[in-house]
């Protein structure tokens, strides 16, 4: 799915409080799309990296209550009120036991005595096993708890975003000339082209004249018009 389609699907799924997992190769912009969605909806994004957690961290710590019975203090990073997006980024990079600890959270929106507030939606993202990233195969029961979206790069949409993001005009022109180099994943390479790397090639807005921006927009429009004919 194109980034715009991913964003549209996420908007609907977040509104329905349906857990969703976004799959894609490294550097494509999965995390950026989720962040941009939260910004557009004007809701907070709570980013939790499961890879950094132990299986017991999600449950919290036990303490002795006033009634003499043991209780659990939920971790601070789990929301208590309001609405937002609970983002489990790189979830499938976490060890299997940590992933298993998310079963109840994803399906029942609970962790022991803790309950995720009604206004919060769960979104996760991660690389595919074939990307040779740090991944642990996701257990089937956990997979079955998500709606799955596959992220794909689209040169036209990236070009339109790049203009607004002040990516250097010559970089945009090069990508339009060689679109296959926008994302050229190499499993054994130390570095490879990706939208994330291209986004580093920004210039200050003050150094881009209005004529340059206008020309870049014309190029993008003409390519889109040509593709629709």
N, CA, C and O of each residue as an XYZ file, in Angstrom:
916
protein
N       0.833     -1.196      0.000
C       0.000      0.000      0.000
C       0.870      1.248      0.000
O       1.909      1.298      0.659
N       0.427      2.263     -0.754
C       1.129      3.536     -0.772
C       1.015      4.225      0.588
O       0.101      3.928      1.357
N       1.941      5.145      0.888
C       1.858      5.864      2.159
C       0.513      6.536      2.389
O      -0.006      6.510      3.505
N      -0.065      7.144      1.341
C      -1.361      7.807      1.504
C      -2.456      6.806      1.846
O      -3.351      7.101      2.638
N      -2.381      5.612      1.241
C      -3.362      4.563      1.551
C      -3.169      4.039      2.965
O      -4.134      3.755      3.676
N      -1.889      3.912      3.368
C      -1.600      3.497      4.740
C      -2.183      4.511      5.725
O      -2.832      4.132      6.701
N      -1.950      5.796      5.467
C      -2.440      6.850      6.352
C      -3.959      6.835      6.439
O      -4.525      7.000      7.520
N      -4.620      6.637      5.298
C      -6.083      6.601      5.285
C      -6.608      5.399      6.069
O      -7.559      5.518      6.841
N      -5.976      4.234      5.860
C      -6.403      3.038      6.579
C      -6.156      3.187      8.073
O      -6.991      2.789      8.886
N      -5.003      3.763      8.440
C      -4.699      3.960      9.858
C      -5.713      4.887     10.509
O      -6.135      4.651     11.641
N      -6.104      5.931      9.806
C      -7.072      6.878     10.361
C      -8.381      6.158     10.705
O      -8.965      6.385     11.765
N      -8.832      5.290      9.795
C     -10.082      4.560     10.032
C      -9.928      3.542     11.158
O     -10.814      3.404     12.002
N      -8.803      2.831     11.169
C      -8.597      1.790     12.173
C      -8.379      2.385     13.559
O      -8.846      1.834     14.556
N      -7.670      3.512     13.621
C      -7.476      4.187     14.912
C      -8.814      4.672     15.455
O      -9.079      4.552     16.651
N      -9.662      5.221     14.581
C     -10.978      5.683     15.014
C     -11.821      4.530     15.544
O     -12.621      4.707     16.462
N     -11.636      3.335     14.956
C     -12.392      2.153     15.382
C     -11.728      1.425     16.546
O     -12.249      0.418     17.027
N     -10.567      1.934     17.005
C      -9.807      1.309     18.097
C      -9.440     -0.140     17.753
O      -9.467     -1.026     18.608
N      -9.099     -0.353     16.482
C      -8.689     -1.672     16.011
C      -7.172     -1.742     15.958
O      -6.541     -0.900     15.319
N      -6.574     -2.728     16.617
C      -5.121     -2.873     16.609
C      -4.630     -3.164     15.194
O      -5.219     -3.974     14.479
N      -3.545     -2.497     14.796
C      -3.042     -2.620     13.426
C      -1.527     -2.730     13.451
O      -0.865     -2.099     14.274
N      -0.980     -3.536     12.546
C       0.466     -3.714     12.421
C       0.876     -3.297     11.013
O       0.312     -3.773     10.027
N       1.870     -2.397     10.923
C       2.382     -1.920      9.637
C       3.705     -2.614      9.357
O       4.665     -2.476     10.114
N       3.743     -3.362      8.261
C       4.947     -4.092      7.860
C       5.666     -3.342      6.737
O       5.027     -2.724      5.885
N       6.993     -3.402      6.743
C       7.740     -2.785      5.656
C       9.231     -2.899      5.887
O       9.681     -3.165      7.002
N       9.992     -2.696      4.830
C      11.442     -2.767      4.914
C      12.020     -1.612      5.709
O      11.306     -0.665      6.038
N      13.304     -1.681      6.019
C      13.940     -0.618      6.799
C      14.027      0.690      6.020
O      14.329      0.706      4.827
N      13.757      1.780      6.725
C      13.930      3.102      6.130
C      12.829      3.567      5.210
O      13.013      4.564      4.512
N      11.684      2.892      5.170
C      10.619      3.290      4.248
C       9.762      4.424      4.786
O       9.142      5.149      4.007
N       9.715      4.591      6.105
C       8.905      5.667      6.674
C       7.695      5.198      7.449
O       6.731      5.947      7.607
N       7.731      3.953      7.943
C       6.590      3.416      8.700
C       6.324      4.252      9.949
O       5.193      4.670     10.197
N       7.361      4.486     10.720
C       7.203      5.231     11.969
C       6.773      6.664     11.691
O       5.968      7.228     12.433
N       7.305      7.254     10.624
C       6.971      8.639     10.288
C       5.494      8.786      9.964
O       4.869      9.769     10.364
N       4.921      7.817      9.240
C       3.503      7.880      8.898
C       2.637      7.825     10.154
O       1.634      8.533     10.250
N       3.023      6.987     11.114
C       2.256      6.890     12.361
C       2.358      8.199     13.144
O       1.362      8.686     13.680
N       3.566      8.766     13.208
C       3.731     10.043     13.916
C       2.929     11.151     13.256
O       2.289     11.951     13.939
N       2.960     11.201     11.926
C       2.227     12.232     11.206
C       0.723     12.083     11.411
O      -0.001     13.077     11.473
N       0.257     10.845     11.515
C      -1.164     10.618     11.768
C      -1.558     11.202     13.126
O      -2.564     11.903     13.236
N      -0.763     10.910     14.153
C      -1.063     11.429     15.486
C      -1.049     12.956     15.487
O      -1.888     13.590     16.128
N      -0.096     13.542     14.769
C      -0.024     15.007     14.697
C      -1.250     15.580     13.991
O      -1.796     16.598     14.417
N      -1.682     14.927     12.913
C      -2.838     15.435     12.174
C      -4.123     15.321     12.985
O      -5.026     16.146     12.845
N      -4.204     14.296     13.834
C      -5.382     14.118     14.684
C      -5.276     14.912     15.984
O      -6.224     14.988     16.766
N      -4.074     15.513     16.199
C      -3.821     16.303     17.414
C      -4.024     15.474     18.680
O      -4.652     15.911     19.645
N      -3.471     14.266     18.640
C      -3.522     13.382     19.803
C      -2.100     12.942     20.129
O      -1.255     12.892     19.236
N      -1.819     12.621     21.394
C      -0.460     12.211     21.766
C      -0.094     10.851     21.199
O      -0.957     10.011     20.942
N       1.191     10.653     21.012
C       1.735      9.371     20.563
C       2.669      8.860     21.654
O       3.666      9.504     21.980
N       2.343      7.704     22.210
C       3.199      7.088     23.219
C       4.011      5.982     22.549
O       3.481      4.916     22.234
N       5.303      6.244     22.332
C       6.184      5.323     21.608
C       6.849      4.372     22.597
O       7.620      4.796     23.457
N       6.544      3.082     22.466
C       7.110      2.064     23.346
C       7.951      1.108     22.502
O       7.441      0.506     21.557
N       9.217      0.967     22.832
C      10.093      0.039     22.128
C      10.161     -1.268     22.917
O      10.884     -1.372     23.908
N       9.401     -2.255     22.465
C       9.318     -3.520     23.189
C      10.673     -4.212     23.280
O      10.921     -4.993     24.198
N      11.552     -3.916     22.313
C      12.879     -4.524     22.313
C      13.646     -4.177     23.586
O      14.517     -4.938     24.008
N      13.335     -3.046     24.198
C      14.056     -2.591     25.381
C      13.426     -3.102     26.681
O      13.914     -2.789     27.766
N      12.361     -3.876     26.580
C      11.632     -4.314     27.765
C      11.915     -5.772     28.096
O      12.260     -6.569     27.224
N      11.761     -6.101     29.365
C      11.706     -7.485     29.814
C      10.237     -7.895     29.876
O       9.363     -7.030     29.943
N       9.947     -9.202     29.855
C       8.538     -9.631     29.862
C       7.727     -9.068     31.033
O       6.528     -8.828     30.889
N       8.366     -8.852     32.194
C       7.623     -8.383     33.366
C       7.450     -6.874     33.384
O       6.682     -6.353     34.193
N       8.157     -6.155     32.499
C       8.110     -4.694     32.551
C       6.723     -4.150     32.242
O       6.308     -3.150     32.827
N       6.002     -4.795     31.330
C       4.672     -4.316     30.981
C       3.698     -4.476     32.146
O       2.779     -3.671     32.301
N       3.892     -5.496     32.952
C       2.996     -5.727     34.093
C       3.244     -4.708     35.204
O       2.307     -4.323     35.904
N       4.476     -4.272     35.374
C       4.798     -3.323     36.425
C       5.452     -4.005     37.618
O       5.997     -5.103     37.501
N       5.389     -3.337     38.770
C       6.016     -3.861     39.985
C       4.969     -4.117     41.060
O       4.011     -3.353     41.179
N       5.133     -5.179     41.844
C       4.176     -5.453     42.924
C       4.457     -4.571     44.139
O       5.599     -4.194     44.405
N       3.395     -4.256     44.863
C       3.543     -3.532     46.125
C       2.445     -3.992     47.071
O       1.451     -4.583     46.648
N       2.633     -3.714     48.347
C       1.679     -4.139     49.368
C       0.642     -3.044     49.567
O       0.980     -1.920     49.939
N      -0.612     -3.373     49.321
C      -1.690     -2.412     49.471
C      -2.073     -2.191     50.917
O      -1.617     -2.899     51.815
N      -2.923     -1.189     51.130
C      -3.353     -0.862     52.497
C      -4.172     -1.978     53.129
O      -4.291     -2.049     54.352
N      -4.739     -2.853     52.295
C      -5.531     -3.957     52.815
C      -4.690     -5.199     53.088
O      -5.215     -6.259     53.428
N      -3.368     -5.046     52.933
C      -2.485     -6.169     53.185
C      -2.351     -7.141     52.036
O      -1.695     -8.174     52.171
N      -2.969     -6.825     50.897
C      -2.892     -7.684     49.717
C      -1.924     -7.070     48.708
O      -1.801     -5.849     48.612
N      -1.247     -7.926     47.965
C      -0.295     -7.420     46.967
C      -1.043     -6.875     45.762
O      -2.048     -7.439     45.330
N      -0.539     -5.773     45.228
C      -1.119     -5.148     44.042
C       0.013     -4.857     43.064
O       1.189     -5.037     43.380
N      -0.366     -4.404     41.868
C       0.632     -4.126     40.835
C       0.596     -2.659     40.457
O      -0.466     -2.100     40.185
N       1.758     -2.046     40.443
C       1.886     -0.659     39.991
C       2.236     -0.672     38.507
O       3.320     -1.112     38.122
N       1.319     -0.192     37.680
C       1.543     -0.184     36.231
C       2.682      0.761     35.880
O       2.861      1.779     36.548
N       3.459      0.444     34.840
C       4.572      1.330     34.448
C       4.074      2.686     33.981
O       2.954      2.817     33.488
N       4.920      3.687     34.144
C       4.543      5.064     33.831
C       4.259      5.261     32.342
O       3.483      6.143     31.976
N       4.884      4.444     31.473
C       4.718      4.675     30.042
C       3.369      4.193     29.507
O       3.058      4.446     28.343
N       2.569      3.517     30.308
C       1.234      3.120     29.870
C       0.253      4.237     30.223
O       0.208      4.680     31.370
N      -0.529      4.692     29.250
C      -1.424      5.838     29.488
C      -2.519      5.523     30.495
O      -2.968      4.383     30.618
N      -2.938      6.559     31.213
C      -3.959      6.420     32.243
C      -5.278      7.070     31.868
O      -6.322      6.690     32.400
N      -5.254      8.042     30.963
C      -6.473      8.771     30.648
C      -6.349      9.394     29.258
O      -5.298      9.343     28.619
N      -7.458      9.980     28.817
C      -7.462     10.690     27.553
C      -7.500      9.764     26.349
O      -7.998      8.641     26.427
N      -6.966     10.252     25.234
C      -6.942      9.489     23.984
C      -5.593      9.676     23.320
O      -4.880     10.640     23.600
N      -5.245      8.752     22.439
C      -3.970      8.831     21.748
C      -3.655      7.537     21.034
O      -4.509      6.663     20.884
N      -2.409      7.432     20.594
C      -1.934      6.231     19.900
C      -0.826      5.597     20.730
O       0.192      6.229     21.012
N      -1.031      4.353     21.115
C       0.009      3.575     21.793
C       0.785      2.850     20.697
O       0.290      1.889     20.109
N       2.003      3.318     20.428
C       2.781      2.849     19.285
C       3.833      1.845     19.736
O       4.794      2.208     20.415
N       3.651      0.591     19.362
C       4.606     -0.469     19.674
C       5.546     -0.629     18.487
O       5.397     -1.545     17.678
N       6.505      0.264     18.396
C       7.412      0.262     17.250
C       8.416     -0.882     17.370
O       8.902     -1.191     18.458
N       8.718     -1.507     16.222
C       9.649     -2.637     16.164
C       9.231     -3.743     17.135
O      10.072     -4.352     17.797
N       7.930     -3.993     17.209
C       7.423     -5.005     18.147
C       8.018     -6.378     17.875
O       8.353     -7.110     18.806
N       8.150     -6.729     16.591
C       8.649     -8.068     16.281
C      10.170     -8.172     16.386
O      10.744     -9.207     16.048
N      10.828     -7.102     16.854
C      12.253     -7.191     17.174
C      12.460     -7.633     18.618
O      13.572     -7.982     19.015
N      11.389     -7.614     19.397
C      11.469     -8.007     20.802
C      11.544     -9.524     20.920
O      11.071    -10.233     20.032
N      12.131    -10.033     22.004
C      12.160    -11.480     22.227
C      10.744    -12.059     22.287
O       9.777    -11.344     22.550
N      10.643    -13.350     22.041
C       9.333    -14.002     21.977
C       8.540    -13.827     23.267
O       7.324    -13.644     23.212
N       9.195    -13.879     24.426
C       8.482    -13.752     25.688
C       7.905    -12.349     25.873
O       6.838    -12.191     26.464
N       8.606    -11.334     25.370
C       8.081     -9.966     25.451
C       6.876     -9.836     24.528
O       5.872     -9.228     24.899
N       6.970    -10.401     23.334
C       5.827    -10.373     22.426
C       4.630    -11.080     23.043
O       3.496    -10.614     22.925
N       4.884    -12.203     23.698
C       3.798    -12.955     24.326
C       3.131    -12.138     25.433
O       1.932    -12.276     25.675
N       3.906    -11.293     26.100
C       3.329    -10.470     27.165
C       2.368     -9.426     26.618
O       1.610     -8.820     27.376
N       2.394     -9.211     25.294
C       1.493     -8.239     24.674
C       0.160     -8.861     24.244
O      -0.728     -8.144     23.784
N       0.009    -10.169     24.386
C      -1.226    -10.824     23.944
C      -2.458    -10.136     24.515
O      -3.345     -9.707     23.778
N      -2.498    -10.038     25.838
C      -3.688     -9.496     26.497
C      -3.869     -8.018     26.184
O      -4.995     -7.549     26.020
N      -2.753     -7.275     26.100
C      -2.838     -5.843     25.815
C      -3.465     -5.598     24.451
O      -4.334     -4.737     24.312
N      -3.026     -6.356     23.435
C      -3.508     -6.136     22.071
C      -4.945     -6.610     21.898
O      -5.743     -5.935     21.247
N      -5.286     -7.763     22.473
C      -6.625     -8.330     22.265
C      -7.659     -7.730     23.212
O      -8.717     -7.279     22.774
N      -7.354     -7.725     24.509
C      -8.336     -7.301     25.513
C      -8.111     -5.877     26.008
O      -8.909     -5.355     26.787
N      -7.010     -5.238     25.552
C      -6.680     -3.881     25.993
C      -6.484     -3.830     27.509
O      -6.808     -2.840     28.165
N      -5.944     -4.926     28.042
C      -5.694     -5.021     29.471
C      -4.339     -5.672     29.719
O      -3.811     -6.393     28.872
N      -3.790     -5.401     30.902
C      -2.590     -6.082     31.384
C      -2.785     -6.315     32.879
O      -2.511     -5.436     33.696
N      -3.258     -7.499     33.222
C      -3.576     -7.752     34.618
C      -4.685     -6.825     35.071
O      -5.784     -6.850     34.518
N      -4.396     -5.983     36.105
C      -5.388     -5.043     36.619
C      -5.448     -3.750     35.796
O      -6.375     -2.957     35.957
N      -4.463     -3.539     34.917
C      -4.424     -2.319     34.110
C      -5.353     -2.438     32.909
O      -5.444     -3.494     32.282
N      -6.041     -1.340     32.596
C      -6.909     -1.276     31.419
C      -6.524     -0.061     30.587
O      -6.438      1.051     31.108
N      -6.293     -0.270     29.303
C      -5.978      0.835     28.400
C      -7.200      1.728     28.259
O      -8.287      1.226     27.972
N      -7.058      3.044     28.454
C      -8.217      3.944     28.331
C      -8.922      3.789     26.992
O      -8.297      3.484     25.976
N     -10.218      4.002     27.008
C     -11.058      3.770     25.837
C     -10.605      4.589     24.627
O     -10.742      4.136     23.491
N     -10.071      5.781     24.857
C      -9.718      6.655     23.750
C      -8.394      6.331     23.075
O      -8.014      7.007     22.119
N      -7.694      5.325     23.542
C      -6.377      4.989     22.989
C      -6.469      3.843     21.982
O      -7.211      2.882     22.184
N      -5.701      3.962     20.893
C      -5.626      2.921     19.868
C      -4.217      2.329     19.858
O      -3.247      3.013     20.185
N      -4.116      1.073     19.487
C      -2.833      0.377     19.454
C      -2.367      0.227     18.005
O      -3.068     -0.342     17.168
N      -1.175      0.748     17.730
C      -0.552      0.610     16.412
C       0.844      0.038     16.624
O       1.573      0.488     17.508
N       1.216     -0.944     15.823
C       2.554     -1.532     15.888
C       3.179     -1.497     14.504
O       2.480     -1.369     13.499
N       4.497     -1.612     14.460
C       5.211     -1.604     13.184
C       6.475     -2.428     13.321
O       6.999     -2.619     14.418
N       6.959     -2.916     12.178
C       8.187     -3.684     12.228
C       8.654     -4.094     10.842
O       7.911     -4.005      9.864
N       9.901     -4.546     10.779
C      10.461     -5.045      9.529
C      10.007     -6.476      9.289
O       9.586     -7.181     10.206
N      10.104     -6.882      8.043
C       9.769     -8.253      7.685
C      10.946     -9.174      8.008
O      12.090     -8.726      8.081
N      10.663    -10.449      8.199
C      11.725    -11.406      8.496
C      12.759    -11.449      7.378
O      13.938    -11.697      7.632
N      12.325    -11.207      6.139
C      13.230    -11.281      4.992
C      14.168    -10.082      4.896
O      15.071    -10.081      4.059
N      13.975     -9.057      5.737
C      14.792     -7.850      5.661
C      16.111     -7.976      6.407
O      16.934     -7.060      6.383
N      16.309     -9.092      7.059
C      17.542     -9.341      7.823
C      17.763     -8.309      8.919
O      18.899     -7.993      9.271
N      16.678     -7.794      9.448
C      16.774     -6.931     10.617
C      16.788     -7.792     11.871
O      16.773     -9.021     11.800
N      16.815     -7.131     13.011
C      16.730     -7.863     14.277
C      15.266     -8.195     14.503
O      14.521     -7.386     15.055
N      14.853     -9.374     14.083
C      13.455     -9.763     14.218
C      13.352    -11.124     14.883
O      14.228    -11.978     14.755
N      12.255    -11.291     15.594
C      11.880    -12.580     16.159
C      10.517    -12.918     15.579
O       9.581    -12.124     15.677
N      10.407    -14.071     14.989
C       9.150    -14.411     14.322
C       7.981    -14.238     15.277
O       7.963    -14.791     16.377
N       7.001    -13.452     14.828
C       5.870    -13.145     15.686
C       4.988    -14.372     15.879
O       4.624    -15.030     14.904
N       4.643    -14.686     17.121
C       3.776    -15.840     17.373
C       2.440    -15.689     16.650
O       1.894    -14.590     16.564
N       1.924    -16.789     16.137
C       0.676    -16.762     15.390
C      -0.485    -16.163     16.187
O      -1.264    -15.391     15.628
N      -0.624    -16.493     17.475
C      -1.730    -15.876     18.229
C      -1.656    -14.351     18.272
O      -2.687    -13.679     18.266
N      -0.440    -13.801     18.317
C      -0.294    -12.347     18.328
C      -0.584    -11.768     16.952
O      -1.226    -10.722     16.845
N      -0.124    -12.427     15.905
C      -0.410    -11.969     14.537
C      -1.920    -11.875     14.310
O      -2.413    -10.939     13.680
N      -2.636    -12.861     14.836
C      -4.074    -12.936     14.602
C      -4.848    -11.834     15.314
O      -6.041    -11.653     15.070
N      -4.176    -11.101     16.189
C      -4.829    -10.030     16.939
C      -4.752     -8.685     16.215
O      -5.350     -7.708     16.666
N      -4.016     -8.623     15.089
C      -3.815     -7.367     14.368
C      -4.488     -7.376     13.001
O      -4.710     -8.430     12.405
N      -4.810     -6.170     12.515
C      -5.034     -5.944     11.087
C      -3.673     -5.608     10.498
O      -2.948     -4.792     11.066
N      -3.305     -6.218      9.367
C      -1.956     -6.074      8.827
C      -1.965     -5.228      7.554
O      -2.772     -5.447      6.651
N      -1.046     -4.253      7.505
C      -0.879     -3.377      6.347
C       0.561     -3.485      5.860
O       1.495     -3.450      6.662
N       0.742     -3.616      4.549
C       2.078     -3.701      3.946
C       2.448     -2.368      3.315
O       1.754     -1.873      2.427
N       3.553     -1.793      3.786
C       3.998     -0.467      3.354
C       4.842     -0.592      2.090
O       5.756     -1.413      2.026
N       4.531      0.225      1.085
C       5.284      0.247     -0.160
C       5.671      1.691     -0.495
O       4.948      2.632     -0.165
N       6.814      1.848     -1.150
C       7.291      3.172     -1.546
C       6.620      3.593     -2.847
O       6.447      2.787     -3.762
N       6.245      4.863     -2.914
C       5.681      5.420     -4.136
C       6.452      6.696     -4.482
O       6.480      7.639     -3.693
N       7.070      6.722     -5.654
C       7.927      7.843     -6.032
C       7.164      9.147     -6.117
O       7.662     10.180     -5.669
N       5.962      9.125     -6.683
C       5.181     10.351     -6.826
C       4.847     10.951     -5.465
O       5.017     12.149     -5.241
N       4.376     10.110     -4.573
C       4.006     10.609     -3.245
C       5.235     11.090     -2.481
O       5.169     12.084     -1.757
N       6.366     10.382     -2.641
C       7.579     10.834     -1.974
C       8.020     12.188     -2.516
O       8.463     13.044     -1.750
N       7.906     12.392     -3.819
C       8.321     13.657     -4.429
C       7.484     14.811     -3.905
O       8.015     15.880     -3.605
N       6.186     14.601     -3.794
C       5.308     15.651     -3.285
C       5.645     15.980     -1.832
O       5.654     17.141     -1.425
N       5.925     14.919     -1.057
C       6.324     15.157      0.339
C       7.670     15.872      0.390
O       7.865     16.769      1.210
N       8.599     15.482     -0.479
C       9.952     16.036     -0.444
C       9.956     17.538     -0.709
O      10.756     18.267     -0.122
N       9.083     17.999     -1.573
C       9.000     19.431     -1.851
C       8.616     20.180     -0.580
O       9.230     21.188     -0.229
N       7.593     19.672      0.106
C       7.149     20.324      1.336
C       8.182     20.214      2.461
O       8.254     21.077      3.336
N       8.982     19.137      2.426
C       9.963     18.899      3.486
C      11.308     19.552      3.202
O      12.260     19.354      3.956
N      11.400     20.325      2.130
C      12.630     21.060      1.785
C      13.800     20.133      1.486
O      14.944     20.436      1.826
N      13.510     19.001      0.848
C      14.587     18.155      0.331
C      15.238     18.882     -0.839
O      14.555     19.563     -1.604
N      16.526     18.745     -0.980
C      17.244     19.469     -2.033
C      16.626     19.174     -3.406
O      16.369     18.013     -3.725
N      16.387     20.205     -4.217
C      15.735     20.014     -5.522
C      16.467     19.037     -6.425
O      15.833     18.294     -7.175
N      17.813     19.029     -6.363
C      18.546     18.111     -7.224
C      18.342     16.656     -6.801
O      18.412     15.747     -7.629
N      18.092     16.441     -5.514
C      17.799     15.086     -5.039
C      16.444     14.626     -5.577
O      16.290     13.491     -6.027
N      15.464     15.536     -5.518
C      14.138     15.193     -6.055
C      14.228     14.890     -7.546
O      13.632     13.930     -8.033
N      14.980     15.720     -8.260
C      15.128     15.505     -9.704
C      15.803     14.168     -9.994
O      15.414     13.461    -10.924
N      16.819     13.823     -9.195
C      17.507     12.553     -9.413
C      16.570     11.372     -9.167
O      16.568     10.407     -9.930
N      15.774     11.453     -8.098
C      14.838     10.363     -7.800
C      13.799     10.231     -8.902
O      13.393      9.121     -9.247
N      13.364     11.369     -9.461
C      12.416     11.302    -10.570
C      13.056     10.658    -11.801
O      12.387      9.969    -12.570
N      14.355     10.890    -11.975
C      15.079     10.322    -13.114
C      15.384      8.845    -12.900
O      15.313      8.051    -13.837
N      15.729      8.473    -11.651
C      16.049      7.083    -11.320
C      15.193      6.624    -10.143
O      15.723      6.437     -9.047
N      13.883      6.434    -10.336
C      12.985      6.102     -9.231
C      13.331      4.800     -8.519
O      12.979      4.609     -7.356
N      14.023      3.907     -9.222
C      14.378      2.635     -8.580
C      15.402      2.818     -7.471
O      15.613      1.911     -6.666
N      16.043      3.990     -7.421
C      17.047      4.254     -6.396
C      16.479      4.995     -5.186
O      17.224      5.351     -4.273
N      15.183      5.225     -5.173
C      14.581      5.794     -3.968
C      14.639      4.782     -2.833
O      14.896      5.130     -1.680
N      14.395      3.524     -3.181
C      14.486      2.451     -2.193
C      15.095      1.239     -2.881
O      14.432      0.558     -3.664
N      16.357      0.978     -2.584
C      17.074     -0.142     -3.192
C      17.701     -0.968     -2.070
O      18.897     -0.861     -1.798
N      16.891     -1.778     -1.435
C      17.331     -2.543     -0.272
C      18.359     -3.596     -0.677
O      18.146     -4.350     -1.626
N      19.475     -3.641      0.050
C      20.519     -4.645     -0.158
C      20.696     -5.420      1.136
O      21.117     -4.864      2.151
N      20.378     -6.677      1.097
C      20.399     -7.490      2.320
C      21.794     -7.595      2.915
O      21.939     -7.708      4.132
N      22.824     -7.558      2.072
C      24.195     -7.718      2.559
C      24.980     -6.408      2.539
O      26.178     -6.407      2.824
N      24.332     -5.303      2.211
C      25.039     -4.033      2.120
C      25.094     -3.306      3.455
O      24.201     -3.446      4.290
N      26.158     -2.524      3.644
C      26.263     -1.716      4.852
C      25.344     -0.503      4.793
O      24.873     -0.024      5.824
N      25.092     -0.016      3.598
C      24.204      1.128      3.403
C      23.510      0.965      2.056
O      24.035      0.317      1.151
N      22.339      1.553      1.934
C      21.574      1.443      0.698
C      20.581      2.601      0.648
O      20.213      3.150      1.686
N      20.146      2.972     -0.559
C      19.196      4.083     -0.679
C      17.859      3.746     -0.026
O      17.367      2.622     -0.128
N      17.287      4.729      0.638
C      15.970      4.569      1.252
C      15.369      5.950      1.464
O      16.104      6.936      1.526
N      14.042      6.043      1.578
C      13.430      7.346      1.861
C      13.969      7.991      3.135
O      14.072      9.215      3.212
N      14.314      7.176      4.139
C      14.858      7.749      5.374
C      16.190      8.431      5.119
O      16.436      9.510      5.659
N      17.055      7.833      4.314
C      18.344      8.455      4.002
C      18.139      9.703      3.151
O      18.838     10.700      3.333
N      17.191      9.653      2.229
C      16.947     10.818      1.376
C      16.447     11.998      2.191
O      16.725     13.149      1.855
N      15.709     11.719      3.260
C      15.166     12.802      4.074
C      16.252     13.574      4.809
O      15.993     14.667      5.313
N      17.468     13.026      4.882
C      18.576     13.739      5.507
C      19.106     14.868      4.624
O      19.835     15.741      5.093
N      18.736     14.843      3.350
C      19.275     15.814      2.397
C      18.366     17.032      2.308
O      17.844     17.363      1.243
N      18.191     17.680      3.430
C      17.336     18.858      3.492
C      18.172     20.132      3.349
O      19.382     20.127      3.578
N      17.516     21.196      2.975
C      18.157     22.513      2.949
C      17.233     23.488      3.657
O      16.021     23.272      3.682
N      17.774     24.554      4.234
C      16.911     25.548      4.878
C      15.927     26.152      3.888
O      16.268     26.373      2.726
N      14.701     26.421      4.346
C      13.685     26.998      3.467
C      14.154     28.324      2.866
O      13.807     28.659      1.734
N      14.934     29.063      3.627
C      15.359     30.374      3.163
C      16.283     30.296      1.951
O      16.428     31.268      1.211
N      16.918     29.111      1.748
C      17.856     28.991      0.634
C      17.193     28.456     -0.628
O      17.847     28.304     -1.660
N      15.886     28.170     -0.547
C      15.159     27.687     -1.718
C      14.265     28.803     -2.226
O      13.358     29.253     -1.525
N      14.518     29.234     -3.415
C      13.715     30.314     -3.970
C      12.357     29.805     -4.413
O      12.211     28.613     -4.684
N      11.358     30.674     -4.494
C      10.018     30.273     -4.935
C      10.012     29.720     -6.352
O       9.186     28.867     -6.678
N      10.928     30.196     -7.203
C      10.986     29.664     -8.568
C      11.394     28.199     -8.570
O      10.861     27.403     -9.344
N      12.347     27.838     -7.698
C      12.793     26.441     -7.621
C      11.653     25.537     -7.168
O      11.433     24.468     -7.739
N      10.925     25.976     -6.131
C       9.802     25.176     -5.641
C       8.737     25.049     -6.717
O       8.159     23.978     -6.901
N       8.477     26.144     -7.429
C       7.473     26.111     -8.478
C       7.865     25.116     -9.570
O       7.024     24.350    -10.041
N       9.130     25.121     -9.972
C       9.591     24.192    -11.008
C       9.464     22.743    -10.542
O       9.047     21.876    -11.310
N       9.823     22.479     -9.283
C       9.726     21.113     -8.770
C       8.281     20.642     -8.765
O       8.003     19.483     -9.073
N       7.354     21.539     -8.414
C       5.945     21.167     -8.416
C       5.452     20.873     -9.832
O       4.652     19.962    -10.042
N       5.938     21.654    -10.803
C       5.553     21.411    -12.189
C       6.025     20.032    -12.643
O       5.286     19.311    -13.314
N       7.265     19.661    -12.276
C       7.797     18.353    -12.650
C       6.931     17.248    -12.067
O       6.568     16.306    -12.771
N       6.593     17.358    -10.774
C       5.766     16.342    -10.131
C       4.395     16.260    -10.779
O       3.873     15.170    -11.013
N       3.805     17.438    -11.073
C       2.475     17.448    -11.684
C       2.502     16.832    -13.067
O       1.603     16.069    -13.421
N       3.520     17.151    -13.860
C       3.601     16.648    -15.230
C       3.797     15.132    -15.228
O       3.235     14.434    -16.073
N       4.594     14.617    -14.280
C       4.778     13.176    -14.221
C       3.477     12.475    -13.834
O       3.142     11.429    -14.390
N       2.740     13.057    -12.872
C       1.466     12.464    -12.488
C       0.497     12.503    -13.653
O      -0.205     11.524    -13.906
N       0.447     13.651    -14.386
C      -0.470     13.780    -15.528
C      -0.116     12.752    -16.595
O      -1.005     12.150    -17.198
N       1.160     12.550    -16.829
C       1.603     11.597    -17.846
C       1.207     10.190    -17.456
O       0.812      9.394    -18.307
N       1.312      9.873    -16.150
C       0.975      8.531    -15.702
C      -0.518      8.238    -15.757
O      -0.923      7.080    -15.858
N      -1.351      9.305    -15.690
C      -2.808      9.094    -15.704
C      -3.360      9.038    -17.121
O      -4.496      8.611    -17.326
N      -2.568      9.464    -18.100
C      -3.051      9.466    -19.486
C      -2.925      8.079    -20.119
O      -3.284      7.896    -21.282
